[in-house]
Amino acid sequence: MSIRHGLLALLERGPRYGSRLRTEFESRTGSTWPLNVGQVYTTLSRLERDGLIVQEGSDDAGHDLYAITDEGRAELRAWFESPVDRTSPPRDELAIKLAMAVGAPGVDIRDVIQSQRHHTLKAMQDYTRLKAQALADVPANRDEVAWLLVVEQLIFQAEAEARWLDHCESRLVRLAEAAATEPSAEPGPTAARGPSRTPADRARSRR
């Protein structure tokens, strides 16, 4: 999640102070990715260092205000116009867990899959419930529309994960069946003569 560009997008609407940026960010994303004030001000410091924002006075309550610069607007436009890079995907804990569970001693990967499927379906039900609540009233402003887009993305993501877990289970079943029906290797000429002797056996026979 690009906090950096998210804050720039909010600052394009006008100067804001740190706590307000945090509140608006969480409102726009439905608190899906909660921020703490420290994260916000650390990011603001880096944006200011890079010339993408500047401090612009303070409000009546004494809060320091930040404003986006022309360089910041250009950075924001480039972010909106560029696709999210999928060539270097972030590490996925579930994929790593299943990869490591295959063949791990004492681990039944079917139990791992079943446990995750239960959790994923529960999350999907919760997200669907949130979507229904959001649609009970027609979204009245851009923050509500933005939250609806986020929660729908979470639903699609959970659905895809559930399908992938089903696929993993089916593949493991097919592999197990193939291994069970694979014919065992027939003994070759060496096996027919009995076990081969070790050098120590041959040395004893010459005594």
C-alpha contacts under 8 A as a table, 3 or more apart, distances in Angstrom:
res1	aa1	res2	aa2	distance
2	S	5	H	5.49
2	S	6	G	6.13
3	I	6	G	4.92
3	I	7	L	6.09
3	I	43	T	7.53
4	R	7	L	5.51
4	R	8	L	6.49
4	R	43	T	6.20
4	R	44	L	7.92
4	R	47	L	7.44
5	H	8	L	4.91
5	H	9	A	6.14
5	H	76	L	6.39
5	H	79	W	7.37
6	G	9	A	5.15
6	G	10	L	6.47
6	G	25	F	7.21
7	L	10	L	5.11
7	L	11	L	6.14
7	L	21	L	6.77
7	L	25	F	7.36
8	L	11	L	5.01
8	L	12	E	6.21
8	L	68	I	6.74
8	L	72	G	6.92
8	L	73	R	7.71
8	L	76	L	6.61
9	A	12	E	5.26
9	A	13	R	7.27
9	A	76	L	6.79
10	L	13	R	5.64
10	L	14	G	7.47
10	L	21	L	7.03
10	L	24	E	7.64
10	L	25	F	7.61
11	L	14	G	5.19
11	L	15	P	5.71
11	L	16	R	6.40
11	L	66	Y	7.44
11	L	67	A	6.05
11	L	68	I	5.80
12	E	15	P	7.70
12	E	67	A	7.65
12	E	68	I	6.11
12	E	73	R	7.33
14	G	67	A	6.64
14	G	68	I	7.88
15	P	56	E	7.48
15	P	65	L	5.75
15	P	66	Y	5.21
15	P	67	A	4.54
15	P	68	I	7.42
16	R	20	R	6.41
16	R	21	L	6.43
16	R	65	L	5.03
16	R	66	Y	5.47
16	R	67	A	6.95
17	Y	20	R	5.58
17	Y	21	L	6.27
17	Y	63	H	6.09
17	Y	64	D	5.69
17	Y	65	L	4.58
17	Y	66	Y	6.03
18	G	21	L	5.12
18	G	22	R	6.31
18	G	37	V	6.93
18	G	40	V	6.22
18	G	41	Y	6.22
18	G	44	L	7.97
18	G	64	D	7.95
18	G	65	L	7.81
19	S	22	R	5.08
19	S	23	T	6.29
19	S	37	V	6.42
19	S	40	V	7.96
20	R	23	T	5.04
20	R	24	E	6.10
21	L	24	E	5.18
21	L	25	F	5.94
21	L	40	V	7.60
22	R	25	F	5.18
22	R	26	E	6.26
22	R	35	L	6.44
22	R	36	N	7.31
22	R	37	V	6.72
22	R	40	V	6.61
23	T	26	E	5.34
23	T	27	S	6.08
24	E	27	S	4.93
24	E	28	R	6.01
25	F	28	R	5.24
25	F	29	T	6.33
25	F	31	S	7.95
26	E	29	T	5.18
26	E	30	G	5.60
26	E	31	S	4.42
26	E	32	T	7.24
26	E	33	W	6.99
26	E	34	P	6.06
26	E	35	L	7.33
27	S	30	G	5.08
27	S	31	S	6.30
27	S	143	D	6.46
27	S	147	W	7.62
28	R	31	S	7.81
28	R	142	R	7.95
28	R	143	D	4.74
28	R	144	E	7.17
28	R	146	A	5.69
28	R	147	W	5.75
29	T	32	T	5.78
29	T	33	W	7.02
29	T	143	D	7.84
29	T	146	A	6.56
29	T	147	W	5.12
29	T	150	V	6.34
30	G	33	W	7.94
30	G	147	W	5.24
30	G	150	V	7.66
31	S	34	P	5.07
35	L	39	Q	6.43
35	L	40	V	7.12
36	N	39	Q	5.47
36	N	40	V	6.65
37	V	40	V	5.05
37	V	41	Y	6.26
38	G	41	Y	5.33
38	G	42	T	6.02
39	Q	42	T	5.18
39	Q	43	T	6.12
40	V	43	T	5.23
40	V	44	L	6.13
41	Y	44	L	4.85
41	Y	45	S	6.09
42	T	45	S	5.19
42	T	46	R	6.49
43	T	46	R	5.15
43	T	47	L	6.17
44	L	47	L	5.00
44	L	48	E	6.07
44	L	53	I	7.76
45	S	48	E	5.11
45	S	49	R	6.10
46	R	49	R	4.92
46	R	50	D	6.17
47	L	50	D	5.12
47	L	51	G	6.31
47	L	52	L	5.23
47	L	53	I	5.79
48	E	51	G	5.08
48	E	52	L	5.77
48	E	53	I	4.86
48	E	54	V	5.63
48	E	55	Q	7.86
49	R	52	L	7.68
50	D	53	I	7.87
51	G	54	V	7.09
51	G	69	T	7.23
51	G	71	E	6.83
51	G	72	G	7.27
52	L	68	I	6.09
52	L	69	T	5.36
52	L	70	D	7.37
52	L	71	E	5.34
52	L	72	G	3.92
52	L	73	R	7.65
52	L	75	E	7.74
53	I	66	Y	6.48
53	I	67	A	5.41
53	I	68	I	4.30
53	I	69	T	5.11
53	I	72	G	6.24
54	V	66	Y	5.63
54	V	67	A	5.46
54	V	68	I	6.52
54	V	69	T	6.82
55	Q	64	D	6.95
55	Q	65	L	5.73
55	Q	66	Y	4.45
55	Q	67	A	6.24
56	E	64	D	7.32
56	E	65	L	5.33
56	E	66	Y	5.49
56	E	67	A	6.14
57	G	64	D	6.10
57	G	65	L	5.78
57	G	66	Y	7.93
58	S	61	A	7.70
58	S	62	G	5.43
58	S	63	H	5.14
58	S	64	D	4.42
58	S	65	L	5.11
59	D	62	G	5.30
59	D	63	H	5.48
59	D	64	D	6.90
59	D	65	L	6.92
60	D	63	H	7.50
68	I	71	E	7.99
68	I	72	G	5.57
68	I	73	R	6.76
69	T	72	G	4.88
69	T	73	R	6.31
70	D	73	R	5.05
70	D	74	A	6.28
71	E	74	A	5.09
71	E	75	E	6.21
72	G	75	E	5.01
72	G	76	L	6.13
73	R	76	L	4.98
73	R	77	R	6.09
74	A	77	R	5.11
74	A	78	A	6.20
75	E	78	A	5.18
75	E	79	W	6.27
76	L	79	W	5.04
76	L	80	F	6.29
77	R	80	F	5.18
77	R	81	E	6.12
78	A	81	E	5.12
78	A	82	S	5.99
79	W	82	S	5.34
79	W	83	P	7.90
80	F	83	P	7.74
85	D	88	S	6.83
85	D	89	P	7.59
86	R	89	P	5.21
91	R	96	I	7.81
92	D	95	A	5.45
92	D	96	I	6.32
93	E	96	I	5.13
93	E	97	K	6.01
94	L	97	K	4.99
94	L	98	L	6.25
95	A	98	L	5.35
95	A	99	A	6.10
96	I	99	A	5.08
96	I	100	M	6.15
97	K	100	M	5.24
97	K	101	A	6.01
98	L	101	A	4.88
98	L	102	V	6.35
98	L	109	I	7.12
98	L	112	V	7.60
98	L	113	I	7.83
99	A	102	V	5.66
100	M	103	G	7.60
100	M	104	A	6.66
101	A	104	A	5.05
101	A	107	V	6.38
101	A	108	D	7.66
101	A	109	I	5.81
102	V	109	I	6.43
103	G	107	V	7.58
104	A	107	V	5.61
108	D	111	D	5.49
108	D	112	V	6.76
109	I	112	V	4.88
109	I	113	I	6.17
110	R	113	I	5.08
110	R	114	Q	6.05
110	R	169	E	6.91
111	D	114	Q	5.04
111	D	115	S	6.02
112	V	115	S	5.29
112	V	116	Q	6.26
113	I	116	Q	5.19
113	I	117	R	6.00
113	I	165	L	6.38
113	I	169	E	7.26
114	Q	117	R	5.02
114	Q	118	H	6.23
115	S	118	H	5.31
115	S	119	H	6.47
116	Q	119	H	5.08
116	Q	120	T	6.02
117	R	120	T	5.05
117	R	121	L	6.05
117	R	162	A	6.11
117	R	165	L	6.76
118	H	121	L	5.39
118	H	122	K	6.21
119	H	122	K	5.15
119	H	123	A	6.23
120	T	123	A	5.10
120	T	124	M	6.16
120	T	158	A	6.05
120	T	161	E	7.35
120	T	162	A	6.56
121	L	124	M	4.95
121	L	125	Q	6.21
121	L	158	A	7.24
121	L	159	E	7.93
121	L	162	A	7.07
122	K	125	Q	5.15
122	K	126	D	6.32
123	A	126	D	5.03
123	A	127	Y	6.17
123	A	158	A	7.30
124	M	127	Y	5.10
124	M	128	T	6.06
124	M	154	L	7.71
124	M	155	I	5.58
124	M	158	A	5.68
124	M	159	E	7.11
125	Q	128	T	5.06
125	Q	129	R	6.16
126	D	129	R	5.09
126	D	130	L	6.35
127	Y	130	L	5.03
127	Y	131	K	6.22
127	Y	151	V	6.26
127	Y	152	E	7.72
127	Y	154	L	6.95
127	Y	155	I	5.99
128	T	131	K	4.99
128	T	132	A	6.23
128	T	151	V	7.99
128	T	152	E	7.98
128	T	155	I	6.68
129	R	132	A	5.10
129	R	133	Q	6.31
130	L	133	Q	5.09
130	L	134	A	6.20
130	L	151	V	7.42
131	K	134	A	4.99
131	K	135	L	6.18
131	K	148	L	6.60
131	K	151	V	6.49
131	K	152	E	7.09
132	A	135	L	5.11
132	A	136	A	6.11
133	Q	136	A	5.14
133	Q	137	D	7.72
134	A	137	D	6.46
134	A	138	V	7.71
134	A	139	P	7.17
134	A	144	E	7.66
134	A	148	L	6.76
135	L	138	V	5.84
135	L	139	P	7.01
139	P	142	R	7.77
139	P	144	E	5.37
139	P	145	V	5.75
140	A	144	E	6.58
140	A	145	V	7.72
141	N	144	E	5.52
141	N	145	V	6.46
142	R	145	V	4.97
142	R	146	A	5.95
143	D	146	A	5.03
143	D	147	W	6.18
144	E	147	W	5.12
144	E	148	L	6.21
145	V	148	L	5.07
145	V	149	L	6.39
146	A	149	L	5.20
146	A	150	V	6.37
147	W	150	V	5.02
147	W	151	V	6.19
148	L	151	V	5.27
148	L	152	E	6.13
149	L	152	E	5.21
149	L	153	Q	6.24
150	V	153	Q	5.13
150	V	154	L	6.41
151	V	154	L	5.01
151	V	155	I	6.33
152	E	155	I	4.99
152	E	156	F	6.29
153	Q	156	F	5.15
153	Q	157	Q	6.06
154	L	157	Q	5.01
154	L	158	A	6.13
155	I	158	A	5.17
155	I	159	E	6.16
156	F	159	E	5.04
156	F	160	A	6.14
157	Q	160	A	5.15
157	Q	161	E	6.20
158	A	161	E	5.02
158	A	162	A	6.18
159	E	162	A	5.16
159	E	163	R	6.32
160	A	163	R	5.14
160	A	164	W	6.16
161	E	164	W	5.01
161	E	165	L	6.19
162	A	165	L	5.14
162	A	166	D	6.36
163	R	166	D	5.10
163	R	167	H	6.24
164	W	167	H	4.92
164	W	168	C	6.16
165	L	168	C	5.00
165	L	169	E	6.24
166	D	169	E	5.19
166	D	170	S	6.22
167	H	170	S	5.10
167	H	171	R	6.11
168	C	171	R	5.18
168	C	172	L	6.23
169	E	172	L	5.20
169	E	173	V	6.26
170	S	173	V	5.10
170	S	174	R	6.26
171	R	174	R	5.13
171	R	175	L	6.18
172	L	175	L	5.09
172	L	176	A	6.10
173	V	176	A	5.13
173	V	177	E	6.19
174	R	177	E	5.10
174	R	178	A	6.11
175	L	178	A	5.07
175	L	179	A	6.14
176	A	179	A	5.14
176	A	180	A	6.21
177	E	180	A	5.09
177	E	181	T	6.34
178	A	181	T	5.34
178	A	182	E	6.07
179	A	182	E	5.27
187	P	190	T	7.69
187	P	191	A	5.32
187	P	192	A	6.47
188	G	191	A	5.29
188	G	192	A	6.31
189	P	192	A	5.11
189	P	193	R	6.64
190	T	193	R	5.42
190	T	194	G	6.89
190	T	195	P	7.61
190	T	196	S	7.53
191	A	194	G	5.26
191	A	195	P	6.31
193	R	196	S	8.00
197	R	200	A	7.90
197	R	201	D	5.75
197	R	202	R	6.63
198	T	201	D	5.19
198	T	202	R	6.52
199	P	202	R	5.15
199	P	203	A	6.23
200	A	203	A	5.10
200	A	204	R	6.35
201	D	204	R	5.27
201	D	205	S	6.40
202	R	205	S	5.18
202	R	206	R	6.58
203	A	206	R	5.41
203	A	207	R	6.95
204	R	207	R	5.46
